Amino acid sequence: MSTNIENILIIGSGSAGLTAAIYAARAGFSPLILTGIQPGGQLTITTDVENYPGFQDVVQGPWLMEQMQKQAENVGARIEYDLIVDLDKDVWPFKVKTDSGKEIQAETIIIATGAQARWLGIESEEKYNGKLVTTEKDFLRISKFKRKRFSFIPIKVNIDREEEFLKHLSKILK
């Protein structure tokens, strides 16, 4: 088993991980990014991205993540397609073991693992994946939803806030 000592190890390769890598590389470090289970993060399964700074028009999520990865690599970040199976945070440098059997020591670890979609497992979910509303923020473009039927599935943690949001939304969409 090989051991490497890294200045900066970034766990996760979504927009947060790649942004951290770009800044770290531009500061003179050569950060190592471990992609995790979904290289590029959730934006790789997102079609229309309308709220990302710097783009006047809608861009495709996979294209955006491809550009971010190229930029990170261009400024000196290194990317490995591997998963973390163990992290010892009680020692310094920190120790990480990967799915491929590699052991990495890192002086700094940036955890940018993001979130993972929580699927319901219903038939229509696969059929409409990428075509429907996914978060309440999408409702900010209200004109898209006037006089249309939709389902809203609240996340348990935010149920009170989402109930208030739906009351407000129902008044707007009438």
C-alpha positions as a Markdown table, in Angstrom:
| # | Residue | x | y | z |
|---|---|---|---|---|
| 1 | Met | 0.0 | 0.0 | 0.0 |
| 2 | Ser | 1.5 | 3.4 | -1.0 |
| 3 | Thr | 1.4 | 6.4 | 1.2 |
| 4 | Asn | 1.3 | 10.0 | -0.1 |
| 5 | Ile | 1.4 | 13.2 | 2.0 |
| 6 | Glu | -0.7 | 16.0 | 0.5 |
| 7 | Asn | -0.9 | 19.6 | 1.4 |
| 8 | Ile | -4.6 | 19.8 | 0.5 |
| 9 | Leu | -6.9 | 16.9 | -0.1 |
| 10 | Ile | -10.4 | 17.7 | -1.4 |
| 11 | Ile | -13.1 | 15.1 | -1.0 |
| 12 | Gly | -15.8 | 15.7 | -3.6 |
| 13 | Ser | -15.7 | 16.9 | -7.2 |
| 14 | Gly | -18.9 | 19.0 | -7.5 |
| 15 | Ser | -18.9 | 22.7 | -8.0 |
| 16 | Ala | -17.8 | 23.4 | -4.3 |
| 17 | Gly | -14.9 | 20.9 | -4.5 |
| 18 | Leu | -13.7 | 22.1 | -7.9 |
| 19 | Thr | -13.9 | 25.8 | -6.8 |
| 20 | Ala | -11.9 | 25.0 | -3.7 |
| 21 | Ala | -9.3 | 23.2 | -6.0 |
| 22 | Ile | -9.1 | 26.2 | -8.3 |
| 23 | Tyr | -8.4 | 28.6 | -5.5 |
| 24 | Ala | -5.9 | 26.2 | -3.8 |
| 25 | Ala | -4.0 | 25.6 | -7.0 |
| 26 | Arg | -3.9 | 29.3 | -7.8 |
| 27 | Ala | -2.4 | 29.9 | -4.3 |
| 28 | Gly | 0.5 | 27.6 | -5.2 |
| 29 | Phe | -0.7 | 24.3 | -3.8 |
| 30 | Ser | -1.3 | 21.2 | -5.9 |
| 31 | Pro | -4.5 | 19.9 | -4.4 |
| 32 | Leu | -5.7 | 16.4 | -4.9 |
| 33 | Ile | -9.4 | 15.9 | -5.5 |
| 34 | Leu | -11.0 | 12.5 | -4.8 |
| 35 | Thr | -14.1 | 12.4 | -6.9 |
| 36 | Gly | -16.3 | 10.2 | -4.8 |
| 37 | Ile | -19.3 | 8.2 | -6.0 |
| 38 | Gln | -20.6 | 10.9 | -8.5 |
| 39 | Pro | -17.8 | 12.7 | -10.3 |
| 40 | Gly | -18.9 | 16.2 | -11.0 |
| 41 | Gly | -21.6 | 16.1 | -8.3 |
| 42 | Gln | -25.3 | 16.7 | -8.8 |
| 43 | Leu | -24.9 | 19.1 | -11.6 |
| 44 | Thr | -24.0 | 16.2 | -13.8 |
| 45 | Ile | -27.6 | 15.0 | -13.6 |
| 46 | Thr | -29.1 | 18.5 | -14.0 |
| 47 | Thr | -30.2 | 19.7 | -17.4 |
| 48 | Asp | -30.9 | 23.4 | -17.3 |
| 49 | Val | -28.8 | 25.5 | -15.0 |
| 50 | Glu | -30.2 | 29.0 | -14.9 |
| 51 | Asn | -28.8 | 30.3 | -11.7 |
| 52 | Tyr | -25.0 | 29.9 | -12.0 |
| 53 | Pro | -23.1 | 33.2 | -12.0 |
| 54 | Gly | -21.4 | 34.3 | -15.2 |
| 55 | Phe | -23.8 | 32.8 | -17.7 |
| 56 | Gln | -26.5 | 34.9 | -19.3 |
| 57 | Asp | -28.1 | 31.9 | -20.9 |
| 58 | Val | -29.1 | 28.5 | -19.6 |
| 59 | Val | -26.2 | 26.0 | -19.5 |
| 60 | Gln | -26.2 | 22.3 | -19.2 |
| 61 | Gly | -25.0 | 20.9 | -15.9 |
| 62 | Pro | -22.7 | 18.2 | -17.3 |
| 63 | Trp | -21.0 | 20.8 | -19.6 |
| 64 | Leu | -20.6 | 23.2 | -16.7 |
| 65 | Met | -18.9 | 20.6 | -14.6 |
| 66 | Glu | -16.7 | 19.5 | -17.5 |
| 67 | Gln | -15.5 | 23.1 | -17.9 |
| 68 | Met | -14.9 | 23.5 | -14.1 |
| 69 | Gln | -12.8 | 20.3 | -14.1 |
| 70 | Lys | -10.7 | 21.4 | -17.0 |
| 71 | Gln | -10.1 | 24.8 | -15.3 |
| 72 | Ala | -9.1 | 23.1 | -12.0 |
| 73 | Glu | -6.7 | 20.7 | -13.9 |
| 74 | Asn | -5.3 | 23.6 | -15.9 |
| 75 | Val | -4.3 | 25.5 | -12.8 |
| 76 | Gly | -2.7 | 22.5 | -11.2 |
| 77 | Ala | -5.3 | 20.5 | -9.4 |
| 78 | Arg | -5.0 | 16.7 | -9.7 |
| 79 | Ile | -8.1 | 14.5 | -9.9 |
| 80 | Glu | -8.3 | 10.8 | -8.9 |
| 81 | Tyr | -11.5 | 8.7 | -9.3 |
| 82 | Asp | -11.7 | 7.0 | -6.0 |
| 83 | Leu | -13.9 | 6.7 | -2.9 |
| 84 | Ile | -13.0 | 7.3 | 0.8 |
| 85 | Val | -13.6 | 4.3 | 2.9 |
| 86 | Asp | -11.9 | 5.5 | 6.1 |
| 87 | Leu | -10.8 | 8.9 | 7.6 |
| 88 | Asp | -8.8 | 9.2 | 10.8 |
| 89 | Lys | -9.2 | 12.8 | 12.0 |
| 90 | Asp | -7.6 | 12.1 | 15.3 |
| 91 | Val | -4.1 | 12.2 | 13.9 |
| 92 | Trp | -2.2 | 14.8 | 12.0 |
| 93 | Pro | -1.5 | 14.7 | 9.2 |
| 94 | Phe | -5.0 | 13.3 | 8.7 |
| 95 | Lys | -5.1 | 9.7 | 7.3 |
| 96 | Val | -7.5 | 8.6 | 4.6 |
| 97 | Lys | -7.9 | 5.2 | 3.1 |
| 98 | Thr | -9.5 | 4.8 | -0.3 |
| 99 | Asp | -11.6 | 2.1 | -2.0 |
| 100 | Ser | -8.6 | 1.2 | -4.2 |
| 101 | Gly | -6.4 | 0.5 | -1.1 |
| 102 | Lys | -4.4 | 3.7 | -1.3 |
| 103 | Glu | -3.5 | 5.5 | 2.0 |
| 104 | Ile | -3.2 | 9.2 | 1.8 |
| 105 | Gln | -2.0 | 11.6 | 4.5 |
| 106 | Ala | -3.1 | 15.2 | 4.3 |
| 107 | Glu | -2.3 | 18.3 | 6.2 |
| 108 | Thr | -5.6 | 19.8 | 5.2 |
| 109 | Ile | -8.8 | 18.2 | 4.1 |
| 110 | Ile | -11.7 | 20.0 | 2.5 |
| 111 | Ile | -14.9 | 18.0 | 2.6 |
| 112 | Ala | -17.1 | 19.1 | -0.3 |
| 113 | Thr | -19.3 | 16.0 | -0.6 |
| 114 | Gly | -22.5 | 18.0 | -1.2 |
| 115 | Ala | -25.8 | 16.2 | -1.2 |
| 116 | Gln | -27.2 | 13.2 | -3.0 |
| 117 | Ala | -30.6 | 13.1 | -4.6 |
| 118 | Arg | -33.1 | 11.2 | -2.5 |
| 119 | Trp | -35.3 | 9.3 | -5.0 |
| 120 | Leu | -38.9 | 8.3 | -4.1 |
| 121 | Gly | -38.8 | 5.1 | -6.2 |
| 122 | Ile | -42.1 | 5.9 | -8.1 |
| 123 | Glu | -42.6 | 5.1 | -11.7 |
| 124 | Ser | -43.1 | 8.7 | -12.9 |
| 125 | Glu | -40.0 | 9.8 | -11.2 |
| 126 | Glu | -37.8 | 8.1 | -13.8 |
| 127 | Lys | -40.0 | 9.3 | -16.6 |
| 128 | Tyr | -39.9 | 12.9 | -15.6 |
| 129 | Asn | -36.4 | 13.1 | -14.2 |
| 130 | Gly | -34.8 | 16.3 | -15.2 |
| 131 | Lys | -38.0 | 17.8 | -16.5 |
| 132 | Leu | -39.8 | 18.8 | -13.4 |
| 133 | Val | -39.4 | 21.1 | -10.4 |
| 134 | Thr | -36.9 | 19.9 | -7.9 |
| 135 | Thr | -36.7 | 22.6 | -5.2 |
| 136 | Glu | -38.8 | 25.5 | -4.0 |
| 137 | Lys | -36.2 | 27.9 | -5.5 |
| 138 | Asp | -37.4 | 26.8 | -8.9 |
| 139 | Phe | -40.8 | 28.4 | -8.1 |
| 140 | Leu | -39.2 | 31.8 | -8.2 |
| 141 | Arg | -39.9 | 31.6 | -11.9 |
| 142 | Ile | -43.6 | 31.6 | -11.1 |
| 143 | Ser | -44.9 | 32.2 | -14.6 |
| 144 | Lys | -43.7 | 28.7 | -15.6 |
| 145 | Phe | -46.2 | 27.1 | -13.1 |
| 146 | Lys | -49.4 | 29.1 | -13.5 |
| 147 | Arg | -52.4 | 27.0 | -14.1 |
| 148 | Lys | -50.3 | 23.8 | -14.1 |
| 149 | Arg | -50.6 | 20.7 | -11.8 |
| 150 | Phe | -47.6 | 19.8 | -9.8 |
| 151 | Ser | -46.7 | 17.7 | -6.7 |
| 152 | Phe | -44.7 | 19.0 | -3.8 |
| 153 | Ile | -42.9 | 16.6 | -1.6 |
| 154 | Pro | -41.6 | 18.3 | 1.5 |
| 155 | Ile | -38.4 | 17.4 | 3.2 |
| 156 | Lys | -39.2 | 16.5 | 6.8 |
| 157 | Val | -36.6 | 18.8 | 8.3 |
| 158 | Asn | -38.1 | 21.9 | 6.6 |
| 159 | Ile | -41.8 | 20.9 | 6.7 |
| 160 | Asp | -42.9 | 24.0 | 8.6 |
| 161 | Arg | -41.1 | 26.4 | 6.4 |
| 162 | Glu | -42.3 | 24.6 | 3.3 |
| 163 | Glu | -45.9 | 24.7 | 4.5 |
| 164 | Glu | -45.6 | 28.5 | 4.8 |
| 165 | Phe | -44.0 | 28.6 | 1.3 |
| 166 | Leu | -46.9 | 26.6 | -0.2 |
| 167 | Lys | -49.5 | 28.8 | 1.4 |
| 168 | His | -47.8 | 31.9 | -0.1 |
| 169 | Leu | -47.3 | 30.1 | -3.5 |
| 170 | Ser | -51.0 | 29.0 | -3.7 |
| 171 | Lys | -52.1 | 32.7 | -3.4 |
| 172 | Ile | -49.7 | 33.7 | -6.2 |
| 173 | Leu | -50.6 | 30.9 | -8.6 |
| 174 | Lys | -54.4 | 31.4 | -8.4 |
